[in-house]
Amino acid sequence: MPSSQESHLTAFAGFHRIASGPRAKVIAEVRKQCARSGQVQPFVFDDSTGERLDIDLREGASEVPAAAGGEPAARGVGRPRLGVVAREVTLLPRHWEWLGRQPGGASVALRRLIDEARHVHADRDAQRAAREAAYRFMSAIAGDLPGFEEAARALFAGDRAHFDEHIASWPEDVQAHLHKLAAAAWSAAE
């Protein structure tokens, strides 16, 4: 999911963190590391999602993949200049009736409801996103380490003490990055 802010990445060679920071800085460091060692490309993770990324390290390579077939994307429905994207929503007739009675119509009512829900549940959503990011990273890099399953259960249970206990024997860089990713997962529980 694209963000208006510059993405922050973290790169690992094995269990050792070799770079962390803005995308351009991390990619440059990974290129240097690969040129020096001639080893396999390190794992690169998106800090906001915990997902492992496939980065093209060739000099001058596009960092954003082109559309399939190299053709421009067909113009869709909506107002692209405003960031409006039309998608299908399936609702029951009673829902459509209620939306139709709202001031401004269905689109305005749905946007208002979504904005209200995002505001009310912001803390819970941040906590869930932090747990999911930590789990994605954990699965990719530490899935075979002892205590992985127990640590995952503790993470999703919101049990920081047991989580820390189960990852205590893991490499320091992995532990540190997990603590960074999971920081918001504990905020409401503590």
C-alpha positions as CSV (number, residue, x, y, z in Angstrom):
1,M,0.0,0.0,0.0
2,P,1.7,3.2,-1.1
3,S,2.3,5.9,1.5
4,S,2.7,9.6,1.1
5,Q,5.8,9.3,3.3
6,E,9.1,7.9,2.1
7,S,9.2,4.2,3.0
8,H,11.7,2.9,5.5
9,L,13.3,-0.4,4.9
10,T,15.6,-2.8,6.9
11,A,18.0,-5.2,5.3
12,F,19.4,-8.4,6.8
13,A,22.2,-10.7,5.7
14,G,21.4,-13.8,7.6
15,F,20.5,-12.7,11.1
16,H,22.7,-9.6,10.9
17,R,21.0,-6.2,10.2
18,I,23.2,-4.4,7.5
19,A,21.1,-1.3,6.9
20,S,18.0,0.5,8.1
21,G,16.4,3.7,7.0
22,P,15.0,5.5,3.9
23,R,14.6,3.3,0.9
24,A,17.3,4.9,-1.2
25,K,19.9,4.6,1.6
26,V,19.1,0.9,2.3
27,I,19.2,0.0,-1.4
28,A,22.6,1.7,-1.8
29,E,24.0,-0.1,1.2
30,V,22.6,-3.5,0.0
31,R,24.3,-2.9,-3.4
32,K,27.6,-2.2,-1.6
33,Q,27.2,-5.2,0.6
34,C,26.5,-7.5,-2.5
35,A,29.4,-6.0,-4.4
36,R,31.9,-6.5,-1.5
37,S,30.8,-10.0,-0.5
38,G,29.5,-11.4,-3.8
39,Q,27.0,-13.3,-1.7
40,V,23.3,-13.8,-2.2
41,Q,21.2,-10.7,-2.0
42,P,20.2,-9.9,1.6
43,F,16.6,-9.9,2.7
44,V,15.0,-6.5,2.6
45,F,11.9,-5.7,4.7
46,D,9.4,-2.9,4.6
47,D,9.3,-1.5,8.2
48,S,5.6,-0.4,8.0
49,T,4.3,-3.9,7.0
50,G,7.1,-6.3,7.9
51,E,6.8,-7.8,4.4
52,R,9.9,-9.1,2.6
53,L,10.5,-7.1,-0.6
54,D,12.1,-8.2,-3.9
55,I,14.4,-5.3,-4.8
56,D,16.1,-5.0,-8.2
57,L,19.7,-4.0,-7.3
58,R,20.9,-3.3,-10.8
59,E,22.2,0.2,-11.2
60,G,19.6,2.4,-12.8
61,A,16.9,-0.3,-12.5
62,S,13.4,1.0,-11.9
63,E,12.4,0.5,-8.2
64,V,8.7,0.5,-9.1
65,P,7.7,-2.4,-11.4
66,A,6.1,-1.3,-14.7
67,A,2.5,-2.3,-15.6
68,A,2.2,-5.8,-17.1
69,G,3.2,-5.7,-20.7
70,G,4.7,-2.3,-20.5
71,E,1.4,-0.7,-21.5
72,P,-0.1,2.2,-19.7
73,A,-3.0,1.3,-17.4
74,A,-6.5,1.8,-18.8
75,R,-8.3,4.7,-17.5
76,G,-10.7,3.6,-14.8
77,V,-13.9,5.0,-13.4
78,G,-13.6,7.7,-10.7
79,R,-11.7,11.0,-10.4
80,P,-8.0,9.9,-10.5
81,R,-6.7,13.5,-10.0
82,L,-8.5,13.6,-6.7
83,G,-7.5,10.1,-5.7
84,V,-11.0,8.7,-6.1
85,V,-11.2,5.1,-7.2
86,A,-14.4,3.4,-8.1
87,R,-14.8,-0.2,-6.8
88,E,-17.7,-2.5,-6.3
89,V,-19.5,-2.7,-3.0
90,T,-22.1,-5.4,-2.3
91,L,-24.8,-4.5,0.2
92,L,-28.2,-5.7,1.0
93,P,-31.2,-3.7,-0.2
94,R,-31.9,-2.3,3.2
95,H,-28.4,-0.9,3.3
96,W,-28.7,0.7,-0.1
97,E,-32.1,2.2,1.0
98,W,-30.5,3.7,4.2
99,L,-27.5,5.1,2.2
100,G,-29.9,6.6,-0.4
101,R,-31.7,8.6,2.3
102,Q,-28.4,10.1,3.7
103,P,-27.5,13.7,2.8
104,G,-25.1,13.7,-0.1
105,G,-26.0,10.2,-1.1
106,A,-24.3,6.8,-0.7
107,S,-20.7,7.8,-1.5
108,V,-20.7,10.7,1.0
109,A,-22.3,8.6,3.7
110,L,-19.9,5.7,3.2
111,R,-16.9,8.1,3.3
112,R,-18.2,9.7,6.5
113,L,-18.8,6.3,8.2
114,I,-15.3,5.0,7.2
115,D,-13.6,8.2,8.5
116,E,-15.5,7.9,11.8
117,A,-14.6,4.3,12.2
118,R,-10.9,5.0,11.4
119,H,-10.9,7.7,14.1
120,V,-12.6,5.6,16.7
121,H,-10.6,2.5,16.1
122,A,-7.2,4.1,15.3
123,D,-5.4,2.6,18.4
124,R,-6.8,-0.9,17.8
125,D,-5.9,-0.8,14.1
126,A,-2.4,0.4,14.9
127,Q,-2.0,-2.4,17.4
128,R,-3.2,-5.0,14.9
129,A,-1.0,-3.6,12.2
130,A,2.1,-3.7,14.5
131,R,1.4,-7.4,15.4
132,E,0.9,-8.3,11.8
133,A,4.1,-6.5,10.7
134,A,6.1,-8.2,13.5
135,Y,4.7,-11.6,12.6
136,R,5.5,-11.2,8.8
137,F,9.1,-10.3,9.6
138,M,9.3,-13.1,12.2
139,S,8.0,-15.7,9.9
140,A,10.4,-14.7,7.1
141,I,13.6,-14.6,9.1
142,A,13.0,-16.5,12.3
143,G,10.5,-19.2,11.4
144,D,13.0,-22.0,12.1
145,L,14.3,-20.6,15.4
146,P,13.5,-22.2,18.7
147,G,10.4,-20.8,20.4
148,F,9.0,-19.3,17.2
149,E,5.4,-20.7,17.6
150,E,5.3,-19.8,21.3
151,A,6.5,-16.2,20.5
152,A,3.9,-15.9,17.8
153,R,1.2,-17.0,20.2
154,A,2.4,-14.5,22.8
155,L,2.6,-11.7,20.2
156,F,-1.1,-12.2,19.1
157,A,-2.2,-12.6,22.7
158,G,-0.6,-9.3,23.6
159,D,1.7,-11.0,26.2
160,R,4.9,-9.0,25.9
161,A,6.6,-10.8,28.8
162,H,6.2,-14.2,27.2
163,F,7.1,-12.8,23.8
164,D,10.4,-11.4,25.1
165,E,11.0,-14.7,27.0
166,H,10.6,-16.8,23.8
167,I,12.8,-14.6,21.6
168,A,15.5,-14.0,24.2
169,S,17.8,-16.6,22.6
170,W,17.4,-15.2,19.1
171,P,20.1,-13.1,17.4
172,E,20.3,-9.5,18.8
173,D,19.6,-7.8,15.5
174,V,16.4,-9.9,15.0
175,Q,15.3,-9.2,18.5
176,A,15.9,-5.5,18.2
177,H,14.0,-5.3,14.9
178,L,11.1,-7.3,16.3
179,H,10.9,-4.9,19.3
180,K,10.8,-2.0,16.9
181,L,8.0,-3.5,14.7
182,A,5.9,-4.7,17.7
183,A,6.2,-1.5,19.8
184,A,2.7,-0.4,19.0
185,A,1.3,-3.9,19.6
186,W,1.9,-3.5,23.4
187,S,0.9,0.1,23.9
188,A,-2.8,-0.6,24.9
189,A,-1.9,-3.8,26.8
190,E,0.6,-2.1,29.1
